[in-house]
Amino acid sequence: MPDVAVLDVRLYDQPIGTLTHLQGDRTIFAFNEDYVENPDRPTLSLSFKDNLGGLITNIRPTQRVVPPFFSNLLSEGGLQR
C-alpha cells in the first residue's frame, strides 16, 4: 500500500484545500469545491491567480516535497515527514 499523507490547508481558520503527499516525493495541492465556487473567497496567494485574476484550479503535481508556495511555510527535511 502506498505511503500517503494529507494535510488540510486552512485560510482564516476555514478549510480551503488539501496537500496530498504521495510516494516518491510527489505532492498534489487541490482547492476544496466550496472555496472554488465562492466568488467572495479570500486570496491564498497571487500565485494561484491567472492574468485576469481568476483562480487557477488546474494545479500540476510537483516532484518536490511541496509546491513552491508552501515550501517556506512547512518544516523542512526530516521534520516535515
Secondary structure by P-SEA (a helix, b strand, c coil): ccbbbbbbbbccccccbbbbbccccbbbbbbcccccccccccccccccccccccccccccccccccccccccccccccccc
